[in-house]
Structure formats: structure tokens, C-alpha cells
Amino acid sequence: MAVSERDRSYFRRIGEWRASLPPHSDFRDRLLKLEARQPGRRNAKRR
């Protein structure tokens, strides 16, 4: 099965996008800090 240039381009873009994301531990830390700044919002009723 041959791989087309279109396929290579598609997977290259995915690789570049994934490389631009922060590491998992850093992302988790950011979410925890954000949650800590907003006490009570986790269980608040939605309007």
C-alpha cells in the first residue's frame, strides 16, 4: 500500500500540532491552579 503525499502532509500537521501542546503534567497543573482560583464553581448550579 502506497502512502500519498496528502497522507504524509496530514500526519505531519498532526505531529506538529501535538508537539505544540504542553506536556501532560504541565497541563494538569494548569487545570488544578485554575480550579483552585475558582472555589465552589465545580458544583455550582448552571443557569
N, CA, C and O atoms as a GROMACS GRO file, in nm:
protein
  188
    1MET      N    1   0.085  -0.119   0.000
    1MET     CA    2   0.000   0.000   0.000
    1MET      C    3   0.089   0.124   0.000
    1MET      O    4   0.174   0.140   0.088
    2ALA      N    5   0.070   0.208  -0.095
    2ALA     CA    6   0.149   0.330  -0.109
    2ALA      C    7   0.091   0.442  -0.023
    2ALA      O    8  -0.031   0.453  -0.006
    3VAL      N    9   0.180   0.523   0.030
    3VAL     CA   10   0.138   0.639   0.110
    3VAL      C   11   0.148   0.762   0.022
    3VAL      O   12   0.254   0.790  -0.036
    4SER      N   13   0.040   0.836   0.012
    4SER     CA   14   0.039   0.953  -0.074
    4SER      C   15   0.099   1.074  -0.002
    4SER      O   16   0.115   1.074   0.120
    5GLU      N   17   0.133   1.175  -0.080
    5GLU     CA   18   0.185   1.299  -0.022
    5GLU      C   19   0.079   1.366   0.065
    5GLU      O   20   0.110   1.431   0.164
    6ARG      N   21  -0.047   1.348   0.026
    6ARG     CA   22  -0.157   1.404   0.106
    6ARG      C   23  -0.160   1.342   0.245
    6ARG      O   24  -0.179   1.412   0.344
    7ASP      N   25  -0.141   1.210   0.252
    7ASP     CA   26  -0.136   1.141   0.382
    7ASP      C   27  -0.018   1.189   0.465
    7ASP      O   28  -0.031   1.216   0.585
    8ARG      N   29   0.098   1.200   0.401
    8ARG     CA   30   0.218   1.247   0.473
    8ARG      C   31   0.196   1.387   0.530
    8ARG      O   32   0.232   1.415   0.644
    9SER      N   33   0.137   1.473   0.450
    9SER     CA   34   0.111   1.610   0.493
    9SER      C   35   0.015   1.612   0.612
    9SER      O   36   0.035   1.686   0.708
   10TYR      N   37  -0.090   1.532   0.604
   10TYR     CA   38  -0.189   1.524   0.710
   10TYR      C   39  -0.125   1.481   0.842
   10TYR      O   40  -0.145   1.545   0.945
   11PHE      N   41  -0.048   1.374   0.839
   11PHE     CA   42   0.014   1.324   0.962
   11PHE      C   43   0.126   1.416   1.011
   11PHE      O   44   0.152   1.421   1.131
   12ARG      N   45   0.192   1.486   0.922
   12ARG     CA   46   0.294   1.582   0.962
   12ARG      C   47   0.229   1.696   1.040
   12ARG      O   48   0.282   1.740   1.142
   13ARG      N   49   0.113   1.745   0.991
   13ARG     CA   50   0.041   1.852   1.062
   13ARG      C   51  -0.004   1.806   1.199
   13ARG      O   52   0.004   1.882   1.296
   14ILE      N   53  -0.052   1.683   1.209
   14ILE     CA   54  -0.092   1.630   1.339
   14ILE      C   55   0.028   1.625   1.434
   14ILE      O   56   0.018   1.662   1.550
   15GLY      N   57   0.141   1.579   1.383
   15GLY     CA   58   0.262   1.573   1.464
   15GLY      C   59   0.306   1.710   1.512
   15GLY      O   60   0.345   1.726   1.628
   16GLU      N   61   0.300   1.809   1.425
   16GLU     CA   62   0.336   1.946   1.463
   16GLU      C   63   0.241   2.000   1.568
   16GLU      O   64   0.283   2.067   1.662
   17TRP      N   65   0.113   1.973   1.552
   17TRP     CA   66   0.013   2.019   1.648
   17TRP      C   67   0.037   1.955   1.785
   17TRP      O   68   0.036   2.024   1.887
   18ARG      N   69   0.059   1.825   1.787
   18ARG     CA   70   0.084   1.756   1.914
   18ARG      C   71   0.212   1.804   1.980
   18ARG      O   72   0.218   1.812   2.103
   19ALA      N   73   0.312   1.835   1.902
   19ALA     CA   74   0.438   1.885   1.958
   19ALA      C   75   0.421   2.023   2.020
   19ALA      O   76   0.497   2.061   2.110
   20SER      N   77   0.322   2.099   1.974
   20SER     CA   78   0.300   2.233   2.028
   20SER      C   79   0.222   2.232   2.159
   20SER      O   80   0.218   2.334   2.229
   21LEU      N   81   0.162   2.119   2.195
   21LEU     CA   82   0.086   2.111   2.319
   21LEU      C   83   0.180   2.098   2.438
   21LEU      O   84   0.289   2.044   2.426
   22PRO      N   85   0.136   2.149   2.556
   22PRO     CA   86   0.220   2.134   2.674
   22PRO      C   87   0.223   1.988   2.719
   22PRO      O   88   0.132   1.912   2.686
   23PRO      N   89   0.325   1.948   2.793
   23PRO     CA   90   0.330   1.811   2.845
   23PRO      C   91   0.210   1.784   2.936
   23PRO      O   92   0.151   1.878   2.991
   24HIS      N   93   0.174   1.658   2.951
   24HIS     CA   94   0.056   1.622   3.031
   24HIS      C   95   0.065   1.674   3.173
   24HIS      O   96  -0.033   1.729   3.223
   25SER      N   97   0.180   1.659   3.242
   25SER     CA   98   0.189   1.705   3.382
   25SER      C   99   0.170   1.855   3.391
   25SER      O  100   0.107   1.903   3.484
   26ASP      N  101   0.226   1.932   3.292
   26ASP     CA  102   0.211   2.077   3.293
   26ASP      C  103   0.065   2.115   3.272
   26ASP      O  104   0.015   2.205   3.341
   27PHE      N  105  -0.003   2.050   3.179
   27PHE     CA  106  -0.143   2.078   3.151
   27PHE      C  107  -0.230   2.050   3.274
   27PHE      O  108  -0.319   2.129   3.307
   28ARG      N  109  -0.204   1.938   3.341
   28ARG     CA  110  -0.279   1.903   3.463
   28ARG      C  111  -0.257   2.008   3.571
   28ARG      O  112  -0.352   2.048   3.640
   29ASP      N  113  -0.134   2.054   3.587
   29ASP     CA  114  -0.104   2.156   3.688
   29ASP      C  115  -0.178   2.286   3.659
   29ASP      O  116  -0.228   2.351   3.750
   30ARG      N  117  -0.186   2.322   3.530
   30ARG     CA  118  -0.258   2.443   3.494
   30ARG      C  119  -0.407   2.431   3.527
   30ARG      O  120  -0.467   2.526   3.578
   31LEU      N  121  -0.465   2.315   3.499
   31LEU     CA  122  -0.606   2.295   3.530
   31LEU      C  123  -0.632   2.301   3.681
   31LEU      O  124  -0.730   2.360   3.725
   32LEU      N  125  -0.543   2.240   3.759
   32LEU     CA  126  -0.560   2.242   3.904
   32LEU      C  127  -0.548   2.383   3.959
   32LEU      O  128  -0.622   2.420   4.050
   33LYS      N  129  -0.457   2.463   3.906
   33LYS     CA  130  -0.443   2.602   3.951
   33LYS      C  131  -0.566   2.682   3.914
   33LYS      O  132  -0.614   2.763   3.994
   34LEU      N  133  -0.618   2.660   3.795
   34LEU     CA  134  -0.739   2.730   3.752
   34LEU      C  135  -0.856   2.694   3.842
   34LEU      O  136  -0.932   2.782   3.883
   35GLU      N  137  -0.870   2.568   3.874
   35GLU     CA  138  -0.979   2.523   3.962
   35GLU      C  139  -0.963   2.581   4.102
   35GLU      O  140  -1.063   2.617   4.164
   36ALA      N  141  -0.841   2.590   4.152
   36ALA     CA  142  -0.816   2.643   4.285
   36ALA      C  143  -0.853   2.792   4.294
   36ALA      O  144  -0.890   2.840   4.401
   37ARG      N  145  -0.842   2.863   4.184
   37ARG     CA  146  -0.876   3.006   4.184
   37ARG      C  147  -1.026   3.029   4.184
   37ARG      O  148  -1.070   3.140   4.214
   38GLN      N  149  -1.105   2.928   4.152
   38GLN     CA  150  -1.250   2.945   4.141
   38GLN      C  151  -1.321   2.850   4.237
   38GLN      O  152  -1.383   2.754   4.194
   39PRO      N  153  -1.313   2.877   4.368
   39PRO     CA  154  -1.376   2.786   4.464
   39PRO      C  155  -1.528   2.783   4.447
   39PRO      O  156  -1.591   2.886   4.423
   40GLY      N  157  -1.583   2.665   4.460
   40GLY     CA  158  -1.728   2.649   4.454
   40GLY      C  159  -1.787   2.641   4.315
   40GLY      O  160  -1.904   2.605   4.300
   41ARG      N  161  -1.712   2.672   4.214
   41ARG     CA  162  -1.766   2.670   4.078
   41ARG      C  163  -1.787   2.529   4.027
   41ARG      O  164  -1.869   2.507   3.938
   42ARG      N  165  -1.714   2.434   4.082
   42ARG     CA  166  -1.724   2.297   4.033
   42ARG      C  167  -1.864   2.239   4.053
   42ARG      O  168  -1.916   2.170   3.966
   43ASN      N  169  -1.924   2.268   4.166
   43ASN     CA  170  -2.055   2.213   4.197
   43ASN      C  171  -2.167   2.318   4.188
   43ASN      O  172  -2.279   2.294   4.233
   44ALA      N  173  -2.135   2.432   4.132
   44ALA     CA  174  -2.236   2.538   4.120
   44ALA      C  175  -2.343   2.497   4.021
   44ALA      O  176  -2.317   2.427   3.923
   45LYS      N  177  -2.467   2.542   4.048
   45LYS     CA  178  -2.577   2.512   3.956
   45LYS      C  179  -2.561   2.596   3.830
   45LYS      O  180  -2.522   2.712   3.836
   46ARG      N  181  -2.591   2.536   3.718
   46ARG     CA  182  -2.583   2.605   3.591
   46ARG      C  183  -2.713   2.678   3.565
   46ARG      O  184  -2.820   2.631   3.602
   47ARG      N  185  -2.702   2.791   3.502
   47ARG     CA  186  -2.824   2.870   3.472
   47ARG      C  187  -2.887   2.826   3.345
   47ARG      O  188  -2.989   2.882   3.305
   0.00000   0.00000   0.00000
